[in-house]
Amino acid sequence: AVNRAFTKITGYSENEVLGRNPGILKSGRHDREFYKSMWSSLTQDGEWQGEIWDRRKNGEVFPKWQTISSVRDNSGCLTHYVSVFSDISQLKESEEKLYHLAHHDSLTALPNRLLLNARLELSLQQAHRDSTHVAVLFLDLDNFKKINDSLGHSSGDRLLQLVARRLLLCIREEDTIARLGGDELVIVLGHLDDARHAETITREVQDRLSKPFELEGQDVFLSASIGISLYPGDGRDTTTLLKNADAAMYMAKSEGRNGYHFYSRDLTARASNSLSLETSLYRAVEREEFFLQFQPQVSLQSGDIVGVEALLRWQHPEAGLVPPARFIPLAEDNGLIAVIGKWALRTACMQAKAWQNAGLAPFRIAVNLSERQLRQGNIVQDVRDALEDAALDPCYLELEITETSVMKQAEHAAKTLDALREIGATIAIDDFGTGFSSLSYLKRFSVDRLKIDRSFVRDIPQDANDVALARSIVALGHSLNLSIVAEGVETQAQRETLTSIGCDEMQGFLYSKPGTASELASLLKPLARQAC
């Protein structure tokens, strides 16, 4: 016997099934062992329940949850089987949707980090068994933020979807592309007999991404920095391979973007050292491990000290003196440069006032401002506070800003420099000649001094090109009524050449290396007596 629900679910009428074997519903999805286990439960326990796939009359296969119970008479003889089942198709569809949501990126439909880890783990197990290789490619789209900022986030989302489609064309069906978030993607190439295949795929990826994408009716060009790690040489587990591919990607990005880099153990050491240094940097602020050194700036005409530059230094309790080139970029990245720079500004102003109070002739003190300080809105107030706390006349404070940082945010920088000049401080453009200045902006900036970068001074007077460049900078500066300071002057020949082309001031080892406040005071004493 069957009820109306049976007919509705299977499509078979009562007349079509009465007297027939239930095997007419078999889907073919289950093997003999499945049914053997089912009959074993019925024989031993008198019942079976579980998920089973059957076939409707129209041929459609569907899942159901079924319970089969044995029916016996008073004497214990088996007379019937009673089966109760329900169609769980909608439940299975919901489960599949939930699984997909839990394991895939909602924007690109690519696997997410969870599914990536599972598939990478499976690839590693297969590679271990078959003695093959696995490659992990870590991709970061170059300058993707600019596209988001200029065209909007909806266009950025659309671009990510187009990127995903192109990348899928580069890989085999058994490979995996996952999106970790933002513009970071990972490709897993499994079962590689030759690890060099990873480089072939990487080049194909870059070639496909180099073709323009059409967004909002215009062509958008994109590139990617890619890091590559290989199993088993670069790691034997998912975490290590992903971490090492990520480190290699950052190396590719640091080398100019739109390239790729294979992992090496040296990258891990560098990353570890960088992390350790960054951790120490946070503590250095708390423990007051920073100090200032000072280097004189000397008039090329009179030979008098007309200013000093305050140079930030870090005395690490274990590593010793840490070069500024190592810790300042880290401080820029993590935002600590704002705190450190504010301390340096205040300390320099205090020291300048202390020299004056000691009876030394007053002179300007130059303090470097970072790109982040210039970008933040409170730098003008920070300068006011530092001058007020030190009771220093603003005319004795010079703020040095690199040419590159100014040109990155020219309009904002121009307004900030105007405000700083209104306070009474002077402004110098540091490392001049190393960036890509616009003469129109240079004219617009409130600037008092240009500092010729040491790279143009190093080979003077032997290199005629450097002499010509220095002469051009001097002429340009003087035409705009700016004073010119040459950095890195180490020889008498350099000094004489710079004097002959009209340079105003010099700074470098020829006169003095950077020193402490007391060392500089000893240089200033004769000048102080003359001034009196």
Salt bridges, closest charged atoms under 4 A:
GLU16 OE2 - LYS57 NZ 2.53
GLU51 OE2 - LYS92 NZ 3.16
ASP54 OD2 - LYS64 NZ 2.49
GLU60 OE1 - ARG56 NE 3.35
ASP87 OD2 - ARG56 NH2 3.04
GLU95 OE1 - LYS92 NZ 3.76
ASP105 OD1 - ARG179 NH1 3.02
ASP130 OD1 - ARG129 NE 3.18
ASP130 OD2 - HIS191 NE2 3.12
ASP140 OD2 - LYS253 NZ 2.70
ASP142 OD1 - LYS253 NZ 3.03
ASP149 OD2 - LYS145 NZ 2.80
GLU174 OE2 - ARG172 NE 3.67
ASP175 OD1 - ARG172 NH2 2.82
ASP194 OD2 - ARG196 NH2 2.88
GLU199 OE2 - ARG203 NH2 3.26
GLU204 OE2 - ARG208 NE 3.35
ASP207 OD1 - LYS211 NZ 3.23
GLU255 OE2 - HIS261 NE2 3.48
ASP266 OD2 - ARG270 NH2 2.67
GLU309 OE1 - LYS451 NZ 3.08
GLU371 OE2 - ARG375 NH1 3.48
GLU371 OE1 - LYS408 NZ 3.45
ASP382 OD1 - LYS342 NZ 3.70
ASP389 OD2 - ARG346 NE 3.46
GLU398 OE2 - ARG364 NE 3.60
GLU398 OE1 - ARG449 NE 2.76
GLU400 OE2 - LYS451 NZ 2.79
ASP418 OD2 - ARG444 NH1 3.09
ASP448 OD2 - ARG421 NE 3.68
GLU487 OE2 - LYS451 NZ 3.33
ASP504 OD2 - HIS478 NE2 2.96
GLU505 OE1 - ARG364 NH2 2.36
GLU505 OE2 - ARG449 NH1 3.62
